[in-house]
Amino acid sequence: MTKTPARAIAEPAILWFRDDLRLADNPALREAHASGAPLLCVYVFDEETAGMRKPGGASRWWLHHSLAALGQDIAARGGRLDLFRGAAETILPALAQKSRAGAVFWTRRYGGAEIAADANIKAALTAAGARAASFKGQLLHEPWELEKKSGGGFEVYSPYWRAARAMPEPAAPLPSPKDISCAPCPSGGPDRIDLADLALLPTRPDWASGLRETWTPGERGAQARLTAFLANGLENYAAARDDLGAAATSHLSPHLRFGEISPRQILAGVRWAEQETPGSARGAEKFLAEIGWREFDYHLLFRHPGAAETNINPRFDAMPWRSPSKTALRAWRLGRTGYPVVDAGMRELWTTGYMHNRVRMVAASFLVKHLLVDWRIGEKWFWDTLCDADPANNPMNWQWVAGSGADAAPYFRVFNPVLQGEKFDSSGVYVRRHVPELAAMPDRWIHKPWLAPTDVLRKAGVTLGKTYPAPIVDHAKARADALAAFEAIKG
């Protein structure tokens, strides 16, 4: 990386933000800033490029606030964030031509449509005489950097993570620039728009009050989350991460999804905490293993770009999914299945745009295996309602639960929502928080109210079928039906 004196540079450089909405530890920004050229910092809201998934409602809400925060951070350093709407393959080359930009810098993405679009943009820019440079910034290891000894990518997490841990430790995170020299946006080129013009926020109705109460999108919000977790959660993470009633997880996933924080920053923070708190080593190892799952999912996405729509294991193409009844599907979405831990998770999701990872598995398993509903229907619902709806994690995790994905054995596992609730929410804290109509139920019965004696229900103010639904499906029968379906495709 060679820095050219700013006065020697007549042409600007374009810094194209995508899923890297931060200034610190942003290699593309570092390279653009080091060039000495005045910068055009741009974000293109692209819902036109074929194959790219449009963000869901919760992601759109987050994106609005993340872009606002990024714009403020750039402005504080003397720069400006310019927003555009349309196909990036059209806007970037046109903007480069009109501004006479000598270079365009961006952080890589790993979906099939995104890779194809980036290749087309790079070719167009190069043909026009501009430098086009992409950088690693969203992963600790690029998907092609790790391969099995026999060749090819990994399909099982454990050997993947062992190989990743054997790699040299990534370099220290980069600092954010103290100043950003801004180039004027050219006239006659693509039209700049205001953030409000993207219409990312819900209005009629405004369902985002719970999101506003829960989250602070942006780079500073991400750093605050990391700091709080390292101080209060890392040491006990391994032991407490599955305790649904405890605030034991990092809640960094939406910040990672939008690139407001990098995995390298998280790794550096964890290493610092290990030195400051020697007893945190076990928690640190377990937490980094969860970061490893995100890395593994991107490793898989790179090799299975159609994973949001297509079974990784083609045997599941013959799975006898049922056409979901509108009543059952609505009960699952709204948290009215009659299984308290499932309902608590689905209501947490609707209210906050987030769900505890343990409950994600239980709720997903319930849809796929208790109701025999195609996993893609659930994946789309999570895509719309999760703030951290990630193009790799979301489909890969649904395929893992369904049994159709990589590293999905034993695919015949059917989570028992009662036992899961009793094990991971033994005192009912999580259920009472999100299913208040069961708040007065004793711990013994809170995860199976339909089995509670009549006098217990009466004292708790619970009337099954009225104040709280009876189970919409019997677990034992559902499990038998699911196993029969799996047996049908076994050969």
Phi, psi and omega in degrees: 000118183246128180268129177259136179305138186302323184292339180278352184259118177263331184261144181281172172238145179259128172253113185261105176280143176223262177260037182222057190277065181209164178254327179279149180048050178240094185302326178295317177296318180302315181293318180296317181294320182291340179293340182082357180282148170295144189254142163256106178270117188231152170228131180248117176275104190250106173246018185250334183292126183301136176091343178277135181284134174286139180295147177283180185299314181293322178294322178297318177300313181296316182301319178305309185287329178291319177294322177298316180294318179296317178300320178294320181293322178292318180298324180295342179255012175094003183255196183207139175258120179259132182253142178224159179229131179142191181286122181299329180296336177268316189289315185297309178298323179294318179295319178297320180294312184294324181273353185057039181294137179273345183202153174229130184240141176204166178263138186292152170238170194230001174284156183299312180295323180293318179297317180296316179297317180297322179296319179295318180294317179298320179295318181294318180294317181297319179296331180274000177091010178262149175282135176237118186228128178246154189222153172282129178205352185252352183224157172288324182223133177295149182303331182271357181279343182239125177221156176293156179301329179278357180099154179087169182280164179281148174240357180235136187296310189304308178294329176299311184290327175297318179294321179295319181291338178280349178287157175300145178300134179301157179296163180296150179298152179275144175285163175279151179290148180281334179217153177229114179281125190256136174266150177291144177285131187289147174277153179082000179259198177304144184282125170292150177229163174274158180303320181298332181294340178287341178052050182275340186269143176288145181234303184236094000273163172270099184263010191264012183299320179294326177292318180297324181285337189263326195235155169232088180297155179118166184297320179292322175298322178295316180295324178295320177298314181297315181300316181295319181293317180297325181281325191240346187239334189295316186302321183257013187300314184300321183278329190253353189299332180264002175282107189294332182276348183266152174271070192253355180256168189278334185058030178271351189301319177294325179294321175293319181304319182263007176069026176284346174214149181258154175298333178292322176295320179295315178301315180297320178296319179295318179297320177297316182295324178299321179289322181285328182230090184305331181285000184268003187300317181293317178297321180296317181297318180291321180294317178294331176295327176289323171300324178298325177297321176298316178300316181297320180297323177288326174302318179288317181302321180300327182263343179229069188295342179264022190294342178285345183235338190239134176299130174293320174267106186297344177302330182284356173296338180263006182297129182280068178297150176265150171286117186290137174289147180300325181294313182293318181295320178295321179299319178294312183298322185268359181072051180227039182276344185090355174256108192303319183290325175295313182295322178297317180295315182292329177284324173301317179300311183294325184279317191248350186073023185210155172213139177305138187300321178300318181287331175303316180296317182292315181293320178293316178300322180298315180295313187284320190251331174279324182255352181054044177263135180310130184302334182294332177292317177292320180300320179293324178294316177296322179300324182279331190252345180272133171294331181259028180301102190256136184295341176260307186299316187298304179293324182293321179291322176293320178292327176298313180295317182292334183098357185269354187261190176284148176053039187259002178287146356279117183295342182272004177293130176238109182297131173272111186295333178290310181295323177297318178296315182294328181282318189253356175217054190300327180264003175074016182299314183295314180296316180297328181293322188250346177234074189297339179293347177256011188301327184269003179288139175297153181307322185300327188247357190293335179264359178211060186298334180292344177262355183288146175300155183302319182291329177293316178297318181298313180297329180276355180073028183251126173240107183299135183089349179237291180281333176211138186287150167287159180304135181280351178206147177277131186298314184298315179294318180298319179296317179297318179296320180295316179297323178295320179295318178295323179296326183294334180254005187300320183280000000 
